[in-house]
Amino acid sequence: MTKGFRTSMPTTPAARAYVNAIGTATPPHDIHQAFVTFAAASLEDDRRRALFTRMAARSGIAHRYSSFCPAPEGSEAIDTSGFYPRGRFPGTGVRMEVYAREAVGLAHKAVLALDADLPGISHLIVVSCTGFVAPGLDLQLAALLGLRADVARMVIGFMGCAAAVPALRAADAIVRADPAARVLVVNVELCSLHLQDCNAVETALSMLLFGDGATAALVTAEPNGIALEAFRAVVVPDSADLITWTIGDHGFQMFLSGQVPGRIQATLQAETQSNHDNGLLRGRSPDEIALWAVHGGGRTVLEAVACGLSLPEDALAVSRSVLHDFGNMSSCTIMFVLARMLAVGRRGPGLAMAFGPGMVAETFAFQL
């Protein structure tokens, strides 16, 4: 090579990933009001019952769904099958038997709602934080859908309410590396499997939030739908004990500290003040973001986000509507929010945000 002569290889711009479509599904039974009645009756005195009933009315939730059919008021069990008899809730092994039976069917229902070209699926990512089974849901679902034998599979589990974002981050990386890839991302959560005895107001209020659901999303390089942009994760300092999700003898036990909304609000206020390029807002002010897809962890969580970012009243309307109609479906919730945004057809730059154990804020920018 002649001295001073430089060569360069031609470069191909990296593909951009898009969520082309999202299918959603819930089990058939609305359990919300039946749970409120059952939980109130489980509390020890009138003062606690009145407090719980008042908080339930302010929760912003009207419906939550489960595979369990609610029993009539006054029954010994909350469900008609007697799975949850008062004071004798089942052990974790029995609950996992129900998970193995019900989860794949609900996931399949979401995929059918997606109406995608399944024979072309090259990658399958399955997300679930509410159960374990082997062979896993990835293999079960691939067989049920008739996916090709060499489909590349990935399972993301036990990351809590924020788990959908790492799944989309993985799909984004796959499509950017291989623009021909067609990635199916499936979330399925059976939160009602982990009902705990509601003999304390705090437990009853925590159980009040959660419902079951499933989503399926097709992620490709085809330029339609939701364009995925920069992913960011932030761990809130000294917050590991504020959200925990542990495996107990009677299901998975969720703990949500009352400090969670305040820490979220303070963290977001600090973000807006620093507003650096690598922060949650990517150097933009909240006014520059038209669409907010925020995981509805609860009414107070949405209020904390709105206050922390000084958002206008209607900025989180879609997130509030999903919380109202379905409750908190763990990792599925933010996908329900994105699905509604796709259906409405609003356009503009957006930011998606979900919170999980850690306490971690998982986020990504998007364009609709």
C-alpha positions in Angstrom: 0.0 0.0 0.0 1.3 3.4 -0.9 2.2 5.5 2.1 -0.5 7.9 3.0 -3.2 6.1 0.9 -6.2 5.2 2.9 -9.0 2.7 2.0 -12.3 2.2 3.6 -14.9 -0.6 3.3 -18.4 0.4 2.3 -20.8 0.5 5.3 -24.4 -0.4 5.5 -26.6 1.7 7.8 -27.9 -0.4 10.7 -31.5 -1.4 10.3 -34.1 0.2 12.5 -36.6 -2.0 14.4 -40.3 -1.5 14.5 -43.1 -3.0 16.5 -45.4 -3.6 13.6 -48.4 -4.9 15.5 -49.5 -5.9 19.0 -52.1 -8.5 20.0 -53.6 -8.6 23.5 -55.6 -11.1 25.5 -57.1 -11.6 28.9 -58.7 -14.6 30.6 -62.6 -14.7 30.6 -63.5 -13.8 34.2 -63.6 -10.3 35.7 -62.6 -10.8 39.3 -62.1 -7.2 40.5 -65.4 -6.6 42.4 -65.5 -10.1 43.8 -62.0 -9.7 45.2 -62.9 -6.3 46.8 -65.9 -7.9 48.5 -63.9 -11.0 49.6 -60.9 -9.1 50.8 -63.0 -6.6 52.8 -64.8 -9.5 54.6 -61.4 -11.1 55.4 -60.3 -8.0 57.4 -60.7 -8.1 61.2 -62.8 -5.1 62.1 -65.0 -2.4 60.6 -62.3 0.3 60.7 -59.9 -1.8 58.5 -62.8 -2.8 56.2 -63.8 0.8 55.7 -60.2 1.9 55.0 -59.7 -0.9 52.4 -63.1 -0.2 50.7 -62.3 3.5 50.5 -58.8 2.8 49.0 -60.3 0.3 46.6 -62.7 2.9 45.3 -59.8 5.4 44.7 -57.6 2.8 43.0 -58.5 3.8 39.5 -59.2 0.1 38.7 -62.6 -1.2 37.6 -61.8 -4.5 36.1 -59.2 -7.3 36.4 -59.3 -10.7 34.8 -58.4 -14.2 35.8 -59.0 -17.8 34.7 -60.7 -18.3 38.1 -64.4 -17.8 38.0 -65.5 -15.6 41.0 -67.8 -17.2 43.5 -71.0 -15.5 44.8 -70.7 -13.2 47.7 -70.6 -15.0 51.0 -68.9 -18.1 49.6 -66.2 -19.8 51.6 -63.8 -19.5 48.6 -63.2 -16.6 46.3 -63.6 -18.8 43.2 -66.2 -21.4 42.2 -63.6 -24.1 41.9 -62.6 -23.7 45.6 -59.0 -23.1 44.7 -58.8 -20.2 47.2 -60.8 -21.2 50.3 -60.7 -18.6 53.0 -57.7 -19.3 55.3 -56.5 -22.3 53.3 -54.8 -21.0 50.2 -52.9 -23.5 48.2 -49.1 -24.1 48.1 -46.8 -23.0 45.4 -46.6 -26.4 43.7 -50.3 -26.5 43.1 -50.3 -23.0 41.8 -47.6 -23.9 39.3 -49.7 -26.8 38.0 -52.4 -24.2 37.1 -49.7 -22.0 35.5 -48.5 -24.9 33.4 -52.1 -25.6 32.3 -53.2 -22.0 31.6 -50.3 -19.8 30.6 -49.6 -21.2 27.2 -53.3 -21.0 26.2 -53.5 -17.4 27.2 -50.2 -16.6 25.3 -51.6 -18.4 22.2 -54.8 -16.3 22.4 -52.6 -13.1 22.3 -50.7 -14.4 19.3 -53.9 -15.2 17.4 -55.0 -11.6 18.1 -51.8 -10.4 16.5 -52.7 -12.0 13.2 -49.0 -12.1 12.0 -47.2 -14.2 9.4 -46.1 -16.9 11.8 -44.3 -19.2 9.3 -41.7 -16.4 8.8 -40.9 -16.0 12.5 -37.1 -16.4 13.1 -36.9 -15.5 16.8 -39.2 -16.1 19.7 -38.8 -14.2 23.0 -41.1 -15.2 25.8 -41.5 -13.1 29.0 -43.2 -14.3 32.2 -42.6 -13.4 35.8 -45.5 -15.3 37.4 -44.6 -19.0 36.9 -42.1 -21.6 35.9 -42.5 -24.7 33.8 -40.2 -27.0 31.9 -40.3 -27.7 29.0 -40.8 -23.9 28.9 -43.5 -21.8 27.4 -41.1 -21.0 24.6 -41.0 -24.6 23.4 -44.7 -25.2 24.2 -45.7 -22.1 22.2 -43.4 -22.8 19.3 -44.9 -26.2 18.9 -48.5 -24.9 19.3 -47.9 -22.2 16.6 -46.1 -24.6 14.3 -43.0 -22.4 14.2 -40.0 -23.7 12.3 -37.7 -26.2 14.2 -34.7 -23.9 14.2 -36.5 -20.8 15.6 -34.2 -19.0 18.0 -35.7 -18.9 21.4 -35.1 -16.7 24.5 -36.9 -16.6 27.8 -36.9 -13.5 30.1 -38.3 -14.2 33.6 -38.7 -12.8 37.1 -37.8 -9.2 36.2 -41.2 -8.0 37.3 -43.3 -5.2 35.8 -40.4 -3.8 33.7 -39.6 -7.1 32.0 -41.3 -6.2 28.7 -38.7 -3.5 28.0 -35.6 -5.8 28.1 -37.5 -8.1 25.8 -38.1 -5.3 23.3 -34.4 -4.3 23.7 -33.4 -7.8 22.8 -35.7 -7.8 19.7 -34.3 -4.4 18.7 -30.8 -5.7 18.8 -31.7 -8.8 16.8 -33.4 -6.8 14.0 -30.5 -4.3 13.9 -28.1 -7.1 13.5 -30.2 -9.0 10.9 -32.8 -6.9 9.0 -34.4 -10.1 7.7 -35.3 -11.2 11.3 -38.9 -11.5 12.3 -39.1 -11.5 16.1 -42.2 -12.6 18.0 -42.2 -11.2 21.6 -44.8 -12.8 23.9 -45.6 -11.6 27.4 -47.9 -13.7 29.6 -48.7 -13.1 33.3 -51.0 -15.0 35.7 -50.8 -12.6 38.6 -54.0 -13.9 40.2 -52.2 -17.2 40.8 -50.3 -15.5 43.6 -53.2 -14.3 45.7 -52.3 -14.1 49.4 -54.6 -14.3 52.5 -55.9 -10.7 52.9 -56.0 -10.5 56.7 -54.0 -7.2 56.6 -54.9 -4.0 54.9 -51.5 -3.7 53.3 -51.7 -7.2 51.7 -55.2 -6.6 50.5 -54.2 -3.3 48.8 -51.2 -4.9 47.1 -53.4 -7.8 45.8 -56.0 -5.3 44.7 -53.7 -4.1 41.9 -53.0 -7.2 39.9 -54.7 -9.0 37.1 -53.8 -11.5 34.3 -53.1 -10.8 30.7 -50.9 -11.6 27.7 -49.5 -9.8 24.7 -47.8 -10.7 21.4 -45.7 -8.2 19.4 -44.1 -8.6 16.0 -40.8 -6.7 15.7 -39.2 -6.4 12.3 -37.3 -3.9 10.1 -40.4 -3.2 8.1 -41.0 0.6 8.5 -44.5 0.6 10.0 -45.8 0.8 13.5 -43.7 1.9 16.5 -40.1 2.8 15.6 -37.9 1.7 18.5 -35.1 4.1 19.6 -32.7 4.5 22.4 -33.1 2.1 25.4 -32.0 3.3 28.9 -32.2 1.7 32.3 -31.6 3.5 35.6 -31.3 1.9 39.0 -32.6 4.1 41.7 -29.9 4.2 44.5 -30.7 2.6 47.8 -34.0 1.2 46.6 -33.5 -2.6 46.4 -35.9 -3.3 49.2 -38.8 -1.1 47.9 -40.1 -3.6 45.4 -39.5 -7.3 46.0 -40.8 -10.5 44.4 -40.0 -13.7 46.3 -41.0 -17.3 46.0 -42.8 -18.5 49.1 -44.5 -21.6 50.2 -47.9 -20.2 49.2 -47.1 -18.5 45.8 -44.9 -15.7 44.8 -45.0 -12.9 47.3 -45.0 -9.3 46.2 -43.9 -6.4 48.4 -44.5 -2.8 47.4 -43.3 -0.2 49.8 -45.3 2.9 50.3 -42.1 4.8 49.5 -42.2 3.7 45.8 -44.3 6.7 44.4 -42.2 9.3 46.3 -38.9 7.8 45.1 -40.1 7.7 41.5 -41.3 11.3 41.7 -38.0 12.5 43.2 -35.9 10.5 40.6 -37.8 12.0 37.7 -37.6 15.5 39.1 -33.8 15.1 39.3 -33.8 13.8 35.7 -35.6 16.8 34.4 -33.2 19.1 36.2 -30.0 17.4 35.0 -31.4 16.4 31.6 -28.2 15.0 30.1 -28.0 13.1 26.9 -27.6 9.7 28.6 -30.5 10.3 31.0 -34.0 9.0 30.9 -35.2 11.9 28.8 -32.3 11.7 26.4 -31.6 15.4 26.7 -35.1 16.5 25.9 -37.6 18.4 28.0 -40.9 16.7 28.7 -42.6 19.3 26.5 -40.8 17.8 23.5 -42.3 14.3 24.1 -45.8 13.9 22.6 -46.6 10.4 23.7 -46.1 8.8 27.2 -46.4 5.0 27.5 -46.0 4.5 31.2 -46.6 1.2 33.0 -49.6 1.6 35.3 -48.2 0.1 38.4 -51.0 1.8 40.3 -52.8 5.1 40.5 -50.1 6.6 42.8 -47.3 5.5 40.5 -48.9 7.3 37.5 -49.5 10.3 39.7 -45.8 10.2 40.7 -44.7 10.2 37.1 -47.0 13.0 36.1 -45.8 15.1 39.1 -42.2 14.3 38.7 -42.2 15.3 35.0 -44.8 18.1 35.4 -46.9 16.5 32.7 -50.2 18.0 31.5 -53.4 16.3 32.9 -54.1 14.2 29.7 -50.5 13.0 29.1 -51.0 9.7 30.8 -54.6 9.1 29.7 -53.8 5.9 27.8 -51.9 4.5 30.8 -54.8 5.4 33.1 -57.3 3.8 30.8 -55.4 0.5 30.7 -55.1 0.5 34.5 -58.8 1.2 34.8 -59.8 -1.6 32.4 -57.3 -4.3 33.4 -55.4 -3.4 36.5 -51.6 -4.1 36.7 -50.8 -7.1 34.6 -47.1 -7.0 35.5 -44.9 -7.1 32.3 -47.9 -7.1 30.0 -49.2 -3.7 31.1 -46.9 -1.4 29.1 -47.6 -3.5 26.0 -51.3 -3.0 26.4 -50.6 0.8 26.6 -48.6 0.6 23.4 -51.3 -1.4 21.7 -53.9 1.3 22.5 -51.5 3.9 21.1 -51.2 2.0 17.9 -55.0 1.6 17.6 -55.6 5.3 18.2 -53.1 6.3 15.6 -51.6 9.4 17.3 -48.3 10.5 15.9 -45.2 12.0 17.4 -42.1 11.2 19.5 -42.7 9.1 22.6 -41.2 7.7 25.7 -42.0 4.4 27.3 -41.3 3.7 31.0 -41.8 0.8 33.4 -40.5 0.2 37.0 -39.5 -3.1 38.5 -37.5 -4.7 41.4 -34.2 -3.1 41.9 -35.7 -0.4 41.9 -35.1 -0.1 38.1 -36.7 2.3 35.6 -36.6 0.6 32.2 -37.2 3.0 29.3 -37.0 3.5 25.6 -37.8 6.2 23.2 -40.1 5.6 20.2 -41.6 7.3 17.2 -45.2 6.8 16.0 
